[in-house]
């Protein structure tokens, strides 16, 4: 049996041979469980997982390292000795280590996702809602995102703020999420050509 050629790690990260390594981690937050009144709970869970997977794929393509808890525990329902609260606690432990959170469609209807958004905000982790454009890791490293978010909240007349990055121009819009929390919707206005 022929063995694959050995590749040294240094060759994988050589900037002359490949793009720079990904360093920013984004956490996908959205509904997992079916709504209590769902006519087909299994189908709804599967759809929720597929929505999260689609967002995770798009985030990988945008340059993020992605944590998608939906895929981490898909099909683990009813695992002996493990409760729903164990998964949620584990997700928050993972979220502590992330650079940003991406709230996907339906997040505000999910108790777990609302808790993750509140947890992230409480720890100063930027929260984005999937709007018309996927936020890029460069948005975190090329700007003072915390300052931009503070400006949005302090100036009630300011509905949005545009941020120039090496990637392009992004518009940040804060949307009240209840209880004094906000979710920042990020929209790519124009992409710079490289």
Residue pairs with C-beta under 8 A, 6 or more apart in sequence:
11 17
12 18
13 21
22 63
22 64
22 65
22 137
23 65
23 137
24 63
24 64
24 65
24 99
24 100
24 137
24 140
24 141
25 64
25 65
25 66
25 67
25 97
25 98
25 99
25 100
26 59
26 64
26 65
26 66
26 67
26 98
26 99
26 100
26 101
26 102
26 135
26 137
27 67
27 69
27 94
27 95
27 98
27 100
27 101
27 102
27 116
27 120
28 52
28 55
28 56
28 59
28 66
28 67
28 68
28 69
28 70
28 101
28 102
28 104
29 101
29 102
29 103
29 104
29 107
29 113
29 116
29 117
29 120
30 48
30 51
30 52
30 55
30 70
30 103
30 104
30 105
30 106
30 107
30 110
30 113
31 48
31 106
31 107
31 109
31 110
31 112
31 113
32 45
32 48
32 49
32 52
32 69
32 70
32 110
32 112
33 45
33 48
33 110
33 112
34 40
34 41
34 42
34 44
34 45
34 48
35 44
35 109
38 44
45 77
48 70
48 106
49 70
49 71
49 74
51 104
51 105
51 106
52 68
52 69
52 70
52 71
52 104
53 68
53 70
53 71
55 68
55 102
55 104
55 130
56 66
56 68
56 71
58 134
59 66
59 102
59 134
60 66
61 134
62 134
62 135
62 136
62 137
63 136
63 137
63 138
64 100
64 136
64 137
67 94
67 95
67 98
69 87
69 91
69 94
73 87
76 82
76 87
88 112
88 115
91 112
91 116
92 115
92 116
92 119
95 101
95 116
95 119
95 120
95 125
96 123
98 120
98 125
99 125
99 126
99 137
99 140
100 125
100 126
100 127
100 128
100 135
100 140
101 116
101 117
101 120
101 125
101 126
101 127
101 128
102 128
102 129
102 130
102 134
102 135
103 113
103 117
103 127
103 128
103 129
103 130
103 183
104 129
104 130
105 130
106 113
107 113
107 114
107 117
107 129
107 183
108 114
108 177
114 177
117 127
117 177
117 181
117 183
118 179
118 181
120 126
120 127
121 127
121 181
121 182
124 146
126 140
126 145
126 146
126 149
126 184
127 182
127 183
127 184
128 135
128 183
128 184
128 185
128 186
129 175
129 183
129 184
129 185
129 186
131 173
131 185
131 186
131 187
132 187
132 188
133 170
133 186
133 187
133 188
134 186
134 188
135 170
135 186
136 165
136 167
136 188
138 165
138 166
138 167
139 145
139 163
139 165
139 167
139 170
139 186
142 165
142 166
142 167
143 163
143 164
143 165
145 163
145 172
148 161
148 163
148 172
149 172
149 174
149 182
149 184
151 158
151 161
152 158
152 160
152 161
152 172
152 173
152 174
152 182
152 184
153 174
153 182
159 173
160 171
160 172
160 173
161 171
161 172
162 169
162 170
162 171
162 172
162 189
163 169
163 170
163 171
163 172
166 192
167 188
167 191
167 192
168 188
168 189
168 190
168 191
168 192
169 188
169 189
169 190
170 186
170 187
170 188
170 189
171 186
171 187
171 189
172 184
172 185
172 186
173 184
173 185
173 187
174 182
174 183
174 184
174 185
175 182
175 183
175 184
175 185
176 182
177 183
